[in-house]
Amino acid sequence: MSRILDVYLHESLAGTLEQSPEGTLHFTYDLNYLQGTGPAISVSMQLREQRYDDPIARPFFSGLLPDERARRRLAAALGVSERNAFGLLEIIGGECAGALSLVPQGQSLPEFLIEETEALSPQQLAEVLHILRDRPLLGGEQGVRLSLAGAQDKLAVAVQDNQITLPRDGRPTTHILKPFIEGLDGTVENELFCMTLARRLGFNVPKVSKGVAGDTPYILIERYDRLHQPDGTIRKLHQEDFCQALSVAPELKYEQEGGPGVEQAHSLIQAQTRQPAADRLTFQRMLIYHYLVGNADAHAKNYALLYNEETPDLAPLYDVICTTAYPRLAKKMAMKIGGRDKADTLLLKNWQSLVPQTKGAQRLLSTELNKLASKIGPAAQALIDELAQEGITHAVLPRVHKIVRTRSRLLQEQTKNGAGTLI
């Protein structure tokens, strides 16, 4: 017997997700939705009466769930197979990234009122973060129906009057809370530094702050896909990451494993965004920034389309951390630059492959390379000093700072001399 979930986009019933007796997934748009003016839920699933079968439906809906180790632990806590995307979404799919909500067929959506959530005391928050280590996204906690992609432990929360609250029953959230990653010291301070530095350099980046609950440091990140409304409700903005948009399974997010690379990302942006030329340049600047701060983990699920309007924009920069500061983490870049995935082998010609081989495009790229490389050093030093004055220090930050200084200096030399190797 088939099992069915209703799929809502904002407050509209967009369609149904069905799991067949054989375990395959199928998505079908609701006929009333097709007769209205509602947008498609994904560029990979345009509006049509014919259903979308497993090869298209599964990558998109699996992309709403945690990745890898976090997904395995979540599945174990819920008593569901880690391969059973439908079973996991049936339990925790009430509040997902973007504007989707998945609920049992016939069940109505909750009101999107943030005032109806209960604030967590510092002790309660510390207890929640302790539980989070065993149960990602608090899977199995009564009333908690939250789903986020990614491999790191994290929790979607709401912040009201500077109080952290834990919405239940699929009510909307406003922030993502991530405790430090066990086994990798200083990830909170690392991400705080990288995200704040990006904002200083003019990138569109969510606001971030550091907190401590008990003895557990965490980073609090404002959700760019949630907006507070004057009437107290939360407006959801729809989004989908590049893997979802390209029908690529989340476990194949790295280019070396068959995931999207720069060329596919460029093509997606060109075909789908509202301002493709500007977004292509922004995407290239993001690639440069990830290199400069030593983030080798900027895979296709760390880039997204954001639907402020019917036609999407490139989403803000997110999930930036200097992975190079940790010897145990892989050094290969998630996306190749000019065919190379090792940062210490990059040449200027590899960067130049990002744009057409015309003088104007090459000159513009060189300008962006040099501009970012020139500005990031002084900005990083100023930020390190400011964080220290606020009492935010960690042994990882000097390592991150050194990587930034080294790469920015070498990139400036590269663009000045037109030759050489980057590390």
C-alpha positions as CSV (number, residue, x, y, z in Angstrom):
1,M,0.0,0.0,0.0
2,S,1.3,3.5,-0.9
3,R,2.0,6.1,1.7
4,I,1.3,9.8,1.0
5,L,2.4,13.1,2.4
6,D,0.9,16.5,1.5
7,V,3.5,18.9,0.2
8,Y,2.8,22.6,1.0
9,L,4.6,25.5,-0.6
10,H,4.0,28.4,1.8
11,E,0.3,27.9,2.8
12,S,-0.8,26.3,-0.5
13,L,-1.1,22.6,-1.1
14,A,1.3,22.1,-4.0
15,G,1.0,18.4,-4.4
16,T,1.7,15.0,-2.8
17,L,4.8,12.9,-2.2
18,E,4.0,9.2,-2.5
19,Q,6.1,6.2,-1.5
20,S,5.2,3.1,-3.4
21,P,5.2,-0.4,-1.8
22,E,8.6,-0.9,-3.5
23,G,10.0,2.2,-1.8
24,T,10.2,4.5,-4.8
25,L,9.2,8.1,-4.4
26,H,6.8,10.0,-6.7
27,F,5.7,13.7,-6.6
28,T,2.5,14.9,-8.3
29,Y,1.2,18.4,-8.4
30,D,-2.2,19.1,-7.1
31,L,-4.7,19.9,-9.9
32,N,-6.1,23.0,-8.1
33,Y,-2.5,24.2,-7.6
34,L,-1.8,23.8,-11.3
35,Q,-4.9,25.9,-12.1
36,G,-3.7,28.7,-9.9
37,T,-0.6,31.0,-10.2
38,G,1.7,29.1,-7.8
39,P,5.3,28.6,-8.8
40,A,7.0,25.2,-9.2
41,I,8.6,23.8,-6.1
42,S,11.9,23.2,-8.0
43,V,13.4,24.0,-11.3
44,S,13.9,20.3,-11.6
45,M,10.1,19.8,-11.3
46,Q,8.3,22.3,-13.4
47,L,4.5,22.5,-13.3
48,R,2.7,19.6,-15.1
49,E,0.0,17.1,-14.5
50,Q,2.2,14.1,-15.1
51,R,3.9,12.9,-11.9
52,Y,7.6,13.0,-11.3
53,D,9.1,9.6,-10.5
54,D,12.0,8.5,-8.3
55,P,15.0,9.7,-10.4
56,I,13.8,13.3,-10.1
57,A,11.7,13.2,-6.9
58,R,14.2,11.4,-4.6
59,P,17.2,13.8,-5.1
60,F,15.0,16.8,-4.3
61,F,13.2,15.5,-1.3
62,S,16.3,13.7,0.1
63,G,18.0,17.0,-0.2
64,L,15.8,18.4,2.6
65,L,17.3,15.9,5.1
66,P,20.6,15.9,7.0
67,D,23.6,14.4,5.2
68,E,25.9,11.4,6.0
69,R,26.7,10.8,9.7
70,A,23.9,13.1,11.0
71,R,21.4,11.3,8.9
72,R,22.5,7.9,10.2
73,R,22.2,9.1,13.8
74,L,18.8,10.7,13.2
75,A,17.5,7.6,11.5
76,A,18.7,5.4,14.4
77,A,17.0,7.8,16.9
78,L,13.7,7.6,15.0
79,G,13.9,3.9,14.3
80,V,13.8,4.4,10.6
81,S,16.2,3.3,7.9
82,E,18.6,6.0,6.9
83,R,17.7,5.2,3.3
84,N,14.0,5.8,3.9
85,A,13.7,9.5,3.0
86,F,9.9,9.3,3.1
87,G,9.9,7.8,6.6
88,L,12.2,10.5,7.9
89,L,10.3,13.4,6.3
90,E,7.0,11.9,7.6
91,I,8.3,12.5,11.1
92,I,10.4,15.7,10.8
93,G,9.3,17.4,7.6
94,G,7.0,19.9,9.0
95,E,9.5,22.8,8.9
96,C,12.2,22.5,6.2
97,A,14.7,24.7,4.5
98,G,12.8,27.1,2.1
99,A,9.1,27.3,2.2
100,L,8.1,23.6,2.0
101,S,6.2,21.8,4.7
102,L,5.4,18.0,4.5
103,V,2.6,16.8,6.6
104,P,0.5,13.6,6.8
105,Q,-2.2,13.6,4.1
106,G,-5.2,15.6,5.2
107,Q,-3.5,17.3,8.2
108,S,-3.6,21.1,8.2
109,L,-0.7,23.4,8.6
110,P,0.0,25.1,11.9
111,E,-0.3,28.9,12.3
112,F,3.0,30.7,11.6
113,L,2.9,32.6,14.9
114,I,6.2,32.9,16.7
115,E,4.6,34.2,19.9
116,E,3.2,30.8,20.5
117,T,6.6,29.3,21.2
118,E,8.1,28.9,24.6
119,A,11.5,30.5,25.5
120,L,14.3,28.2,26.6
121,S,16.1,29.0,29.8
122,P,20.0,28.8,29.7
123,Q,19.8,25.4,31.5
124,Q,17.1,24.1,29.1
125,L,19.2,25.2,26.1
126,A,22.2,23.4,27.5
127,E,20.1,20.3,27.9
128,V,18.8,20.6,24.4
129,L,22.3,20.8,23.0
130,H,23.4,17.8,25.0
131,I,20.5,15.8,23.6
132,L,21.3,17.1,20.1
133,R,24.6,15.1,20.1
134,D,22.6,11.9,20.2
135,R,19.5,13.0,18.3
136,P,20.2,15.3,15.4
137,L,17.5,18.0,14.9
138,L,16.0,16.6,18.2
139,G,14.5,13.8,16.1
140,G,11.9,11.9,18.2
141,E,11.4,14.8,20.7
142,Q,7.7,15.2,21.1
143,G,6.3,17.8,18.7
144,V,9.6,18.7,17.1
145,R,9.2,18.5,13.3
146,L,12.3,20.3,11.9
147,S,14.4,19.2,9.0
148,L,17.7,20.8,7.7
149,A,20.3,19.6,5.3
150,G,24.0,19.3,6.1
151,A,26.4,17.0,7.8
152,Q,26.8,19.1,11.0
153,D,24.7,18.9,14.1
154,K,22.4,21.8,14.1
155,L,19.0,22.9,15.2
156,A,16.4,25.3,13.8
157,V,15.1,27.7,16.5
158,A,13.2,30.9,16.7
159,V,14.5,34.1,18.4
160,Q,11.9,36.4,19.9
161,D,12.9,39.4,22.0
162,N,16.5,38.0,22.2
163,Q,15.1,34.8,23.6
164,I,15.9,31.4,22.0
165,T,12.7,29.3,21.6
166,L,12.1,25.8,20.2
167,P,9.0,25.8,18.0
168,R,7.0,22.5,17.8
169,D,4.4,21.0,15.5
170,G,6.1,22.4,12.4
171,R,5.9,26.1,13.4
172,P,8.4,28.3,11.7
173,T,11.9,29.1,12.9
174,T,14.1,32.1,12.4
175,H,17.6,31.0,13.2
176,I,19.9,28.0,12.9
177,L,21.9,27.1,16.0
178,K,25.1,25.0,15.5
179,P,27.2,23.8,18.5
180,F,30.9,23.2,18.0
181,I,31.8,20.1,16.0
182,E,33.2,17.4,18.3
183,G,36.8,16.5,17.4
184,L,37.4,19.8,15.6
185,D,38.3,22.4,18.1
186,G,37.1,26.0,17.5
187,T,34.6,25.5,14.8
188,V,32.2,28.0,16.3
189,E,34.9,30.7,16.4
190,N,36.2,29.6,13.0
191,E,32.8,30.0,11.3
192,L,32.0,33.2,13.2
193,F,35.3,34.7,11.8
194,C,34.8,33.5,8.2
195,M,31.1,34.6,8.0
196,T,31.8,38.0,9.6
197,L,34.8,38.6,7.5
198,A,32.7,37.9,4.4
199,R,30.2,40.5,5.4
200,R,33.0,43.0,6.0
201,L,34.1,42.3,2.4
202,G,30.7,43.1,1.0
203,F,29.2,39.6,0.6
204,N,25.5,39.1,1.3
205,V,25.8,36.9,4.4
206,P,23.4,36.0,7.2
207,K,24.1,37.7,10.6
208,V,25.9,35.5,13.0
209,S,26.8,35.6,16.7
210,K,28.4,33.4,19.3
211,G,26.7,32.1,22.4
212,V,27.4,29.6,25.2
213,A,24.9,27.2,26.8
214,G,26.4,25.6,29.9
215,D,29.9,24.5,28.7
216,T,28.8,24.3,25.0
217,P,29.7,27.1,22.6
218,Y,27.5,27.6,19.6
219,I,27.0,29.9,16.6
220,L,23.6,31.4,16.0
221,I,22.9,32.2,12.3
222,E,19.9,34.2,11.1
223,R,18.0,32.3,8.5
224,Y,18.0,34.2,5.2
225,D,14.9,32.2,4.1
226,R,12.7,33.6,7.0
227,L,11.3,37.1,7.3
228,H,9.5,38.6,10.4
229,Q,6.2,40.2,9.5
230,P,4.6,43.2,11.4
231,D,1.7,41.0,12.4
232,G,3.9,38.6,14.2
233,T,4.0,35.9,11.6
234,I,7.0,34.5,9.8
235,R,7.2,34.7,6.0
236,K,9.0,31.8,4.4
237,L,11.1,32.3,1.3
238,H,11.5,29.3,-0.8
239,Q,15.0,28.0,-1.7
240,E,16.7,24.9,-3.2
241,D,20.3,24.0,-3.2
242,F,22.1,23.4,-6.5
243,C,22.0,19.6,-6.0
244,Q,18.2,19.7,-5.7
245,A,17.8,22.0,-8.7
246,L,20.0,19.7,-10.8
247,S,18.4,16.4,-9.6
248,V,21.7,15.3,-8.0
249,A,21.4,13.0,-5.0
250,P,22.9,14.7,-1.8
251,E,25.4,11.9,-1.3
252,L,26.9,12.9,-4.6
253,K,27.4,16.6,-3.7
254,Y,31.2,16.6,-4.3
255,E,32.4,17.0,-7.9
256,Q,34.9,14.2,-7.6
257,E,32.0,11.8,-6.8
258,G,29.9,13.0,-9.7
259,G,28.3,16.1,-8.2
260,P,28.0,19.5,-9.9
261,G,31.0,21.5,-10.7
262,V,31.6,25.1,-11.6
263,E,30.4,24.7,-15.2
264,Q,27.1,23.2,-14.2
265,A,26.7,25.9,-11.5
266,H,27.3,28.6,-14.1
267,S,24.8,27.0,-16.5
268,L,22.2,26.7,-13.7
269,I,22.6,30.4,-12.7
270,Q,22.5,31.5,-16.4
271,A,19.3,29.6,-17.1
272,Q,17.4,30.3,-13.9
273,T,18.2,33.4,-12.0
274,R,16.7,36.8,-12.3
275,Q,20.1,38.5,-12.9
276,P,22.3,35.8,-14.4
277,A,25.3,38.0,-15.3
278,A,25.5,39.6,-11.8
279,D,24.9,36.2,-10.1
280,R,27.6,34.5,-12.1
281,L,30.1,37.2,-11.0
282,T,28.9,36.8,-7.4
283,F,29.3,33.0,-7.6
284,Q,32.8,33.5,-8.9
285,R,33.6,35.9,-6.0
286,M,32.3,33.2,-3.6
287,L,34.7,30.7,-5.1
288,I,37.5,33.1,-4.6
289,Y,36.5,33.8,-1.0
290,H,36.3,30.1,-0.2
291,Y,39.8,29.7,-1.5
292,L,41.2,32.7,0.4
293,V,39.8,31.5,3.8
294,G,40.8,27.9,3.1
295,N,37.3,26.4,2.8
296,A,37.7,23.2,0.8
297,D,34.1,22.0,1.6
298,A,32.2,24.4,-0.6
299,H,30.2,21.8,-2.4
300,A,27.0,22.1,-4.5
301,K,24.7,21.9,-1.5
302,N,26.4,25.0,-0.1
303,Y,25.1,27.1,-3.0
304,A,21.4,27.7,-3.5
305,L,18.6,29.5,-5.4
306,L,16.5,31.8,-3.3
307,Y,12.9,32.8,-4.4
308,N,12.2,36.3,-3.3
309,E,10.1,36.5,-6.4
310,E,8.9,33.8,-8.9
311,T,12.3,33.9,-10.6
312,P,15.1,33.1,-8.1
313,D,18.3,34.9,-7.1
314,L,21.6,33.4,-6.0
315,A,21.2,32.8,-2.2
316,P,23.6,34.5,0.2
317,L,26.9,33.0,1.2
318,Y,26.5,30.4,4.0
319,D,28.3,27.5,5.7
320,V,31.8,29.0,5.4
321,I,34.5,27.5,7.6
322,C,38.3,27.2,7.2
323,T,38.6,23.5,6.8
324,T,42.3,23.8,5.9
325,A,43.0,24.7,9.6
326,Y,42.3,21.1,10.5
327,P,44.9,18.5,9.4
328,R,42.5,15.6,9.6
329,L,40.1,17.1,7.0
330,A,40.4,16.5,3.2
331,K,42.4,19.1,1.3
332,K,40.7,18.6,-2.1
333,M,38.4,21.4,-3.0
334,A,34.8,20.3,-3.4
335,M,34.6,22.1,-6.8
336,K,37.5,22.1,-9.2
337,I,38.9,25.4,-10.5
338,G,40.1,25.0,-14.0
339,G,40.2,21.3,-13.7
340,R,42.2,21.3,-10.5
341,D,41.0,20.4,-7.0
342,K,44.2,21.0,-5.0
343,A,44.6,24.6,-3.8
344,D,48.4,24.4,-3.8
345,T,48.4,23.7,-7.5
346,L,46.2,26.5,-8.7
347,L,47.6,28.8,-11.4
348,L,46.2,32.1,-12.7
349,K,45.1,30.3,-15.9
350,N,42.9,28.0,-13.7
351,W,41.1,31.0,-12.3
352,Q,40.8,32.5,-15.8
353,S,38.9,29.4,-16.9
354,L,35.9,30.6,-14.9
355,V,35.1,33.3,-17.5
356,P,35.1,33.6,-21.3
357,Q,38.5,34.0,-23.0
358,T,37.9,37.6,-23.9
359,K,40.0,40.6,-22.8
360,G,37.1,42.2,-21.0
361,A,36.1,39.1,-19.1
362,Q,39.7,38.2,-18.1
363,R,40.3,41.8,-17.0
364,L,37.2,41.8,-14.8
365,L,38.2,38.5,-13.2
366,S,41.7,39.7,-12.5
367,T,40.3,42.8,-10.9
368,E,38.0,40.8,-8.6
369,L,40.9,38.4,-7.7
370,N,43.2,41.3,-6.8
371,K,40.5,43.3,-5.1
372,L,39.5,40.5,-2.7
373,A,43.1,39.5,-2.1
374,S,44.1,43.1,-1.3
375,K,41.2,43.8,1.0
376,I,41.0,40.5,2.9
377,G,44.3,40.8,4.8
378,P,43.6,44.2,6.5
379,A,40.0,43.2,7.2
380,A,41.0,39.9,8.7
381,Q,43.5,41.6,11.0
382,A,41.0,44.2,12.1
383,L,38.4,41.4,12.8
384,I,40.8,39.3,14.8
385,D,41.6,42.4,17.0
386,E,37.9,43.2,17.4
387,L,37.0,39.6,18.4
388,A,39.8,39.6,21.0
389,Q,38.4,42.8,22.5
390,E,35.0,41.1,22.8
391,G,36.7,38.1,24.5
392,I,36.3,35.8,21.5
393,T,39.6,34.0,21.1
394,H,40.6,30.4,20.2
395,A,43.8,28.7,19.1
396,V,42.3,28.0,15.7
397,L,41.9,31.7,14.8
398,P,45.7,32.4,14.4
399,R,45.9,29.3,12.1
400,V,43.0,30.6,10.0
401,H,44.5,34.1,10.0
402,K,47.8,32.7,8.7
403,I,46.1,30.8,5.9
404,V,44.2,34.0,4.8
405,R,47.5,36.1,4.9
406,T,49.4,33.5,2.9
407,R,46.8,32.9,0.2
408,S,46.0,36.6,-0.2
409,R,49.6,37.5,-0.6
410,L,50.2,34.8,-3.2
411,L,47.0,35.7,-5.1
412,Q,48.1,39.3,-5.3
413,E,51.5,38.2,-6.6
414,Q,49.7,36.0,-9.1
415,T,47.5,38.7,-10.5
416,K,50.4,41.2,-10.6
417,N,52.9,39.0,-12.3
418,G,50.5,36.9,-14.4
419,A,52.3,33.7,-13.5
420,G,53.1,31.4,-10.6
421,T,51.4,28.9,-8.3
422,L,48.8,29.5,-5.6
423,I,48.7,27.6,-2.3
